[in-house]
Amino acid sequence: MKASGGKAMVGKLRCFRILHINSARTWRGGEQQALWLCQGLHRRGHDIFLACQPDGELHRRAEALGVRVYPLAMRGEWDLWAVKNLARLIRETSSEIIHFHTAHAHTLGLLAAQVTKVPERILTRRVDFHIHRHPLNRWKYGSALTAILAISEGVRSVLIEDGIPAERVVTVRSGIDLERIQEVGDPSKIRDEFGVSPDEIIVGIVAALAPHKHHHNFLEAAAIVKRSIPKARFFIVGEGELQPELERLSKSLGLSENVIFTGFREDVLMLTKSLDIFVLSSYLEGMGTALLDAMALARPVVATRVGGIPEIVRDGQNGLLVPSRNPAELANAIVKLGRNQLLREKMGAQGKKRAREFSIQKTIEQTEAVYYRFTSFE
């Protein structure tokens, strides 16, 4: 069915031409969410375009999946050449809605939208950092935006606290691909690869090696855990600028034989499934989809009580919550689970049940609902 002017319809609802912009050079949870969203919205009848960094992981994966991807270099927040190219792309695609997925994409895309006079501008906010108070941010987060999608109530509350009108901030939680989770096979080969014996407990964190993930806290807790569980092994899954510093800390804590830095992995779900205990040690966290993946794989979790994490983990039911920046409390929770296999199995089963409430399909449908609610198209 077609709407007037040749626009496709979903049932009786109009479909849109939507340009998604992601400026990240790395592959993290936000990039996976953006890609799934592009795919899902396309399946629902919308014309979807994705602008991202050339030759990056998002570019490669989007192209392989048949997403209409436009490689476009974005060299910082004030790259006027990128603004010019984005404006050209907006005109070429006749985009009606611009959706920003990263901080630099937010600024560059807003400027391009101003130039091309595209009025509908949506931002997905994935972090619970406070917004600095200066005139530029009043513009970036003010009337220049149509709406902000917060990936958790924790993120939404920070935005409202920082002065964003509550009616313009909608919580649309990140989701996971539950079908993909079901396809993960036997993880025993991970133990073989890294030389971990069957009687050793694997405790792991899956996160970019970035400051707010606080791997320092994880390693300091690991040193404490080692005293109670000498056969514990600790996996740090991910890559980032902090790796050399974290490797030095691991050595200074006497953990060189216990800690394994896996680096970036294509088989991250297999690695997650190999863990006996999944840990997230962040002091800031918008939500944490790696945590959802672990729960969907029936892994018991220990996480910090920050940002959107308490919206996922029900303390004492499907995991344990501890204060942030507190290695002793983190270690105590890990030891509690490490010494009790039945408790690990019970919390893993409850986590798997809880994770089913966070499907990517729900994220896609709720995002689409925001487009219909806030845009001014007839």
DRENLUM-959969 format. One record per residue (C-alpha): x negated, y negated, z; residue in three letters; residue number from 1. Coordinates in nm, 2 decimals. Layout:
<gudrens>
     xx     yy     zz   r   k
      X      Y      Z ALA NUM
...
</gudrens>
This chain:
<gudrens>
     xx     yy     zz   r   k
   0.00   0.00   0.00 MET   1
  -0.12  -0.35  -0.08 LYS   2
  -0.06  -0.68   0.09 ALA   3
  -0.01  -1.00  -0.10 SER   4
  -0.34  -1.12  -0.25 GLY   5
  -0.46  -0.76  -0.30 GLY   6
  -0.54  -0.69   0.07 LYS   7
  -0.49  -0.33   0.18 ALA   8
  -0.26  -0.25   0.47 MET   9
  -0.27  -0.01   0.76 VAL  10
   0.10   0.08   0.80 GLY  11
   0.24  -0.27   0.81 LYS  12
  -0.08  -0.43   0.93 LEU  13
  -0.31  -0.62   0.71 ARG  14
  -0.67  -0.50   0.66 CYS  15
  -0.97  -0.73   0.68 PHE  16
  -1.30  -0.79   0.51 ARG  17
  -1.55  -0.78   0.80 ILE  18
  -1.92  -0.85   0.81 LEU  19
  -2.10  -0.70   1.10 HIS  20
  -2.45  -0.84   1.18 ILE  21
  -2.71  -0.67   1.39 ASN  22
  -3.06  -0.82   1.41 SER  23
  -3.23  -0.54   1.62 ALA  24
  -3.54  -0.38   1.49 ARG  25
  -3.51  -0.09   1.73 THR  26
  -3.26   0.19   1.75 TRP  27
  -3.07   0.18   2.08 ARG  28
  -2.72   0.23   2.21 GLY  29
  -2.59  -0.09   2.07 GLY  30
  -2.70   0.00   1.72 GLU  31
  -2.53   0.34   1.75 GLN  32
  -2.21   0.16   1.86 GLN  33
  -2.23  -0.08   1.57 ALA  34
  -2.27   0.19   1.32 LEU  35
  -1.99   0.41   1.46 TRP  36
  -1.77   0.10   1.46 LEU  37
  -1.85   0.03   1.09 CYS  38
  -1.77   0.38   1.00 GLN  39
  -1.44   0.40   1.20 GLY  40
  -1.31   0.06   1.08 LEU  41
  -1.38   0.17   0.72 HIS  42
  -1.18   0.49   0.77 ARG  43
  -0.89   0.28   0.90 ARG  44
  -0.88   0.09   0.57 GLY  45
  -1.09  -0.22   0.63 HIS  46
  -1.36  -0.35   0.39 ASP  47
  -1.68  -0.33   0.60 ILE  48
  -2.02  -0.48   0.53 PHE  49
  -2.33  -0.45   0.76 LEU  50
  -2.62  -0.69   0.76 ALA  51
  -2.93  -0.56   0.94 CYS  52
  -3.31  -0.57   0.94 GLN  53
  -3.46  -0.41   0.63 PRO  54
  -3.63  -0.07   0.67 ASP  55
  -3.52  -0.03   1.03 GLY  56
  -3.35   0.27   1.18 GLU  57
  -3.01   0.12   1.16 LEU  58
  -3.06   0.04   0.79 HIS  59
  -3.18   0.39   0.72 ARG  60
  -2.89   0.56   0.91 ARG  61
  -2.62   0.33   0.78 ALA  62
  -2.73   0.38   0.42 GLU  63
  -2.74   0.76   0.46 ALA  64
  -2.39   0.75   0.59 LEU  65
  -2.26   0.55   0.30 GLY  66
  -2.20   0.22   0.49 VAL  67
  -2.22  -0.08   0.26 ARG  68
  -2.54  -0.21   0.42 VAL  69
  -2.73  -0.53   0.32 TYR  70
  -3.09  -0.54   0.44 PRO  71
  -3.16  -0.90   0.55 LEU  72
  -3.47  -1.01   0.74 ALA  73
  -3.39  -1.20   1.06 MET  74
  -3.71  -1.35   1.21 ARG  75
  -3.58  -1.50   1.53 GLY  76
  -3.29  -1.70   1.65 GLU  77
  -3.35  -2.01   1.44 TRP  78
  -3.45  -1.85   1.11 ASP  79
  -3.28  -2.09   0.87 LEU  80
  -3.37  -1.88   0.57 TRP  81
  -3.18  -1.59   0.73 ALA  82
  -2.88  -1.83   0.79 VAL  83
  -2.89  -1.92   0.42 LYS  84
  -2.90  -1.56   0.32 ASN  85
  -2.62  -1.47   0.56 LEU  86
  -2.41  -1.76   0.42 ALA  87
  -2.47  -1.63   0.07 ARG  88
  -2.37  -1.28   0.18 LEU  89
  -2.05  -1.41   0.34 ILE  90
  -1.95  -1.57   0.02 ARG  91
  -2.04  -1.27  -0.20 GLU  92
  -1.84  -1.03   0.02 THR  93
  -1.55  -1.28   0.08 SER  94
  -1.58  -1.18   0.45 SER  95
  -1.29  -1.30   0.66 GLU  96
  -1.42  -1.19   1.00 ILE  97
  -1.78  -1.21   1.12 ILE  98
  -1.87  -0.97   1.41 HIS  99
  -2.20  -1.03   1.59 PHE 100
  -2.37  -0.74   1.78 HIS 101
  -2.70  -0.89   1.91 THR 102
  -2.82  -1.21   2.05 ALA 103
  -3.01  -1.34   1.74 HIS 104
  -2.72  -1.22   1.52 ALA 105
  -2.49  -1.43   1.74 HIS 106
  -2.68  -1.76   1.67 THR 107
  -2.76  -1.69   1.30 LEU 108
  -2.42  -1.56   1.22 GLY 109
  -2.24  -1.85   1.39 LEU 110
  -2.45  -2.10   1.19 LEU 111
  -2.37  -1.91   0.87 ALA 112
  -2.00  -1.90   0.96 ALA 113
  -2.01  -2.28   1.02 GLN 114
  -2.16  -2.33   0.68 VAL 115
  -1.91  -2.11   0.50 THR 116
  -1.62  -2.22   0.72 LYS 117
  -1.52  -1.87   0.82 VAL 118
  -1.31  -1.93   1.13 PRO 119
  -1.28  -1.58   1.28 GLU 120
  -1.60  -1.50   1.48 ARG 121
  -1.62  -1.21   1.72 ILE 122
  -1.91  -1.13   1.96 LEU 123
  -1.97  -0.80   2.13 THR 124
  -2.15  -0.87   2.46 ARG 125
  -2.34  -0.56   2.58 ARG 126
  -2.55  -0.70   2.87 VAL 127
  -2.45  -0.83   3.21 ASP 128
  -2.72  -1.11   3.22 PHE 129
  -2.59  -1.45   3.32 HIS 130
  -2.57  -1.72   3.05 ILE 131
  -2.81  -2.00   3.09 HIS 132
  -2.64  -2.33   3.14 ARG 133
  -2.74  -2.57   2.85 HIS 134
  -2.56  -2.74   2.57 PRO 135
  -2.65  -2.48   2.30 LEU 136
  -2.49  -2.20   2.50 ASN 137
  -2.18  -2.41   2.56 ARG 138
  -2.14  -2.41   2.18 TRP 139
  -2.24  -2.05   2.13 LYS 140
  -2.00  -1.91   2.38 TYR 141
  -1.73  -2.18   2.36 GLY 142
  -1.49  -2.28   2.08 SER 143
  -1.73  -2.16   1.81 ALA 144
  -1.62  -1.80   1.90 LEU 145
  -1.28  -1.66   1.84 THR 146
  -1.32  -1.39   2.11 ALA 147
  -1.58  -1.20   2.31 ILE 148
  -1.57  -0.82   2.35 LEU 149
  -1.73  -0.72   2.68 ALA 150
  -1.83  -0.35   2.69 ILE 151
  -1.73  -0.32   3.06 SER 152
  -1.54  -0.51   3.33 GLU 153
  -1.88  -0.58   3.48 GLY 154
  -1.99  -0.77   3.17 VAL 155
  -1.66  -0.94   3.15 ARG 156
  -1.67  -1.06   3.51 SER 157
  -2.02  -1.22   3.45 VAL 158
  -1.89  -1.40   3.15 LEU 159
  -1.59  -1.54   3.34 ILE 160
  -1.81  -1.64   3.63 GLU 161
  -2.03  -1.83   3.38 ASP 162
  -1.73  -2.03   3.27 GLY 163
  -1.59  -1.85   2.97 ILE 164
  -1.20  -1.86   2.98 PRO 165
  -1.07  -1.52   3.09 ALA 166
  -0.82  -1.51   2.80 GLU 167
  -1.09  -1.52   2.55 ARG 168
  -1.29  -1.22   2.69 VAL 169
  -1.15  -0.87   2.63 VAL 170
  -1.30  -0.55   2.77 THR 171
  -1.36  -0.29   2.50 VAL 172
  -1.57  -0.02   2.65 ARG 173
  -1.83   0.16   2.45 SER 174
  -1.76   0.51   2.36 GLY 175
  -1.93   0.83   2.26 ILE 176
  -1.88   1.08   1.98 ASP 177
  -1.73   1.38   2.17 LEU 178
  -1.74   1.60   1.86 GLU 179
  -2.12   1.55   1.82 ARG 180
  -2.16   1.64   2.19 ILE 181
  -1.99   1.98   2.13 GLN 182
  -2.25   2.06   1.85 GLU 183
  -2.55   2.04   2.08 VAL 184
  -2.71   2.39   2.11 GLY 185
  -2.92   2.57   2.35 ASP 186
  -3.18   2.34   2.51 PRO 187
  -3.42   2.61   2.62 SER 188
  -3.66   2.52   2.34 LYS 189
  -3.72   2.18   2.51 ILE 190
  -3.87   2.36   2.81 ARG 191
  -4.08   2.57   2.58 ASP 192
  -4.20   2.26   2.39 GLU 193
  -4.32   2.08   2.71 PHE 194
  -4.43   2.38   2.90 GLY 195
  -4.17   2.36   3.18 VAL 196
  -4.11   2.69   3.36 SER 197
  -3.76   2.81   3.44 PRO 198
  -3.81   2.75   3.82 ASP 199
  -3.89   2.38   3.77 GLU 200
  -3.63   2.11   3.81 ILE 201
  -3.62   1.86   3.53 ILE 202
  -3.52   1.50   3.63 VAL 203
  -3.49   1.26   3.34 GLY 204
  -3.41   0.91   3.23 ILE 205
  -3.30   0.83   2.87 VAL 206
  -3.34   0.46   2.81 ALA 207
  -3.55   0.20   2.62 ALA 208
  -3.87   0.12   2.80 LEU 209
  -3.75  -0.23   2.88 ALA 210
  -3.77  -0.43   3.21 PRO 211
  -3.40  -0.41   3.31 HIS 212
  -3.39  -0.03   3.29 LYS 213
  -3.65  -0.04   3.57 HIS 214
  -3.85   0.27   3.50 HIS 215
  -4.09   0.15   3.78 HIS 216
  -3.81   0.23   4.02 ASN 217
  -3.77   0.57   3.86 PHE 218
  -4.14   0.65   3.89 LEU 219
  -4.17   0.53   4.25 GLU 220
  -3.87   0.75   4.34 ALA 221
  -4.03   1.04   4.15 ALA 222
  -4.34   1.01   4.38 ALA 223
  -4.11   1.05   4.68 ILE 224
  -3.91   1.33   4.53 VAL 225
  -4.24   1.52   4.45 LYS 226
  -4.31   1.55   4.83 ARG 227
  -3.98   1.74   4.88 SER 228
  -3.96   1.92   4.55 ILE 229
  -4.32   1.99   4.43 PRO 230
  -4.20   2.17   4.12 LYS 231
  -4.00   1.87   3.99 ALA 232
  -4.08   1.74   3.64 ARG 233
  -3.98   1.40   3.53 PHE 234
  -3.89   1.32   3.16 PHE 235
  -3.90   0.96   3.04 ILE 236
  -3.72   0.97   2.70 VAL 237
  -3.75   0.66   2.49 GLY 238
  -3.99   0.40   2.36 GLU 239
  -4.07   0.04   2.43 GLY 240
  -4.33  -0.22   2.51 GLU 241
  -4.37  -0.11   2.87 LEU 242
  -4.50   0.24   2.80 GLN 243
  -4.87   0.16   2.86 PRO 244
  -4.79  -0.01   3.19 GLU 245
  -4.56   0.28   3.30 LEU 246
  -4.83   0.54   3.21 GLU 247
  -5.08   0.35   3.43 ARG 248
  -4.82   0.34   3.71 LEU 249
  -4.75   0.72   3.68 SER 250
  -5.12   0.79   3.71 LYS 251
  -5.17   0.56   4.01 SER 252
  -4.88   0.74   4.18 LEU 253
  -5.04   1.08   4.13 GLY 254
  -4.77   1.19   3.88 LEU 255
  -4.98   1.26   3.57 SER 256
  -4.91   1.63   3.59 GLU 257
  -4.54   1.58   3.67 ASN 258
  -4.43   1.30   3.43 VAL 259
  -4.37   1.35   3.05 ILE 260
  -4.33   1.05   2.82 PHE 261
  -4.14   1.20   2.52 THR 262
  -4.13   0.88   2.31 GLY 263
  -3.85   0.83   2.05 PHE 264
  -3.67   1.15   1.97 ARG 265
  -3.42   1.24   1.70 GLU 266
  -3.29   1.52   1.93 ASP 267
  -3.22   1.30   2.23 VAL 268
  -2.89   1.49   2.31 LEU 269
  -3.08   1.82   2.32 MET 270
  -3.33   1.66   2.56 LEU 271
  -3.05   1.52   2.77 THR 272
  -2.89   1.87   2.79 LYS 273
  -3.22   2.02   2.91 SER 274
  -3.22   1.80   3.22 LEU 275
  -3.11   1.93   3.56 ASP 276
  -3.05   1.58   3.68 ILE 277
  -2.99   1.27   3.47 PHE 278
  -3.10   0.93   3.62 VAL 279
  -3.03   0.57   3.53 LEU 280
  -3.24   0.33   3.74 SER 281
  -3.14  -0.01   3.59 SER 282
  -3.11  -0.33   3.79 TYR 283
  -2.89  -0.47   3.51 LEU 284
  -2.67  -0.26   3.29 GLU 285
  -2.38  -0.35   3.06 GLY 286
  -2.25   0.01   3.07 MET 287
  -2.49   0.28   2.97 GLY 288
  -2.38   0.52   2.69 THR 289
  -2.67   0.75   2.76 ALA 290
  -2.51   0.80   3.10 LEU 291
  -2.18   0.90   2.92 LEU 292
  -2.37   1.14   2.69 ASP 293
  -2.52   1.31   3.00 ALA 294
  -2.19   1.34   3.17 MET 295
  -2.03   1.48   2.85 ALA 296
  -2.31   1.74   2.85 LEU 297
  -2.21   1.83   3.21 ALA 298
  -2.53   1.69   3.35 ARG 299
  -2.51   1.56   3.71 PRO 300
  -2.61   1.20   3.73 VAL 301
  -2.77   0.96   3.97 VAL 302
  -2.74   0.59   3.88 ALA 303
  -2.76   0.25   4.03 THR 304
  -2.45   0.06   4.14 ARG 305
  -2.48  -0.23   3.89 VAL 306
  -2.29  -0.38   3.59 GLY 307
  -2.05  -0.13   3.43 GLY 308
  -2.20   0.18   3.58 ILE 309
  -1.94   0.21   3.87 PRO 310
  -1.67   0.21   3.60 GLU 311
  -1.81   0.54   3.47 ILE 312
  -1.95   0.71   3.78 VAL 313
  -1.72   0.78   4.07 ARG 314
  -1.96   0.81   4.36 ASP 315
  -1.96   1.16   4.52 GLY 316
  -1.73   1.30   4.25 GLN 317
  -1.90   1.31   3.92 ASN 318
  -2.23   1.16   4.03 GLY 319
  -2.42   0.97   4.30 LEU 320
  -2.45   0.59   4.31 LEU 321
  -2.74   0.41   4.48 VAL 322
  -2.85   0.05   4.53 PRO 323
  -3.07  -0.09   4.26 SER 324
  -3.44  -0.16   4.32 ARG 325
  -3.45   0.09   4.60 ASN 326
  -3.68   0.39   4.52 PRO 327
  -3.61   0.56   4.86 ALA 328
  -3.24   0.57   4.81 GLU 329
  -3.28   0.68   4.45 LEU 330
  -3.52   0.96   4.56 ALA 331
  -3.28   1.07   4.84 ASN 332
  -3.00   1.12   4.59 ALA 333
  -3.22   1.31   4.35 ILE 334
  -3.34   1.54   4.63 VAL 335
  -2.98   1.60   4.74 LYS 336
  -2.89   1.72   4.40 LEU 337
  -3.22   1.89   4.34 GLY 338
  -3.18   2.11   4.64 ARG 339
  -2.82   2.21   4.57 ASN 340
  -2.74   2.39   4.25 GLN 341
  -2.37   2.43   4.33 LEU 342
  -2.34   2.05   4.38 LEU 343
  -2.51   1.99   4.05 ARG 344
  -2.27   2.22   3.87 GLU 345
  -1.96   2.07   4.04 LYS 346
  -2.06   1.71   3.96 MET 347
  -2.16   1.81   3.61 GLY 348
  -1.82   1.96   3.55 ALA 349
  -1.64   1.65   3.69 GLN 350
  -1.86   1.43   3.48 GLY 351
  -1.77   1.62   3.16 LYS 352
  -1.41   1.57   3.24 LYS 353
  -1.46   1.20   3.31 ARG 354
  -1.66   1.14   2.99 ALA 355
  -1.36   1.25   2.77 ARG 356
  -1.19   0.92   2.86 GLU 357
  -1.47   0.73   2.67 PHE 358
  -1.43   0.83   2.31 SER 359
  -1.57   0.62   2.03 ILE 360
  -1.23   0.65   1.86 GLN 361
  -1.07   0.45   2.15 LYS 362
  -1.35   0.19   2.11 THR 363
  -1.27   0.15   1.74 ILE 364
  -0.89   0.12   1.79 GLU 365
  -0.93  -0.13   2.07 GLN 366
  -1.17  -0.34   1.86 THR 367
  -0.92  -0.34   1.57 GLU 368
  -0.65  -0.45   1.81 ALA 369
  -0.86  -0.75   1.91 VAL 370
  -0.89  -0.85   1.54 TYR 371
  -0.51  -0.85   1.51 TYR 372
  -0.46  -1.03   1.84 ARG 373
  -0.70  -1.31   1.79 PHE 374
  -0.72  -1.38   1.42 THR 375
  -0.50  -1.64   1.25 SER 376
  -0.43  -1.45   0.93 PHE 377
  -0.07  -1.40   0.83 GLU 378
</gudrens>
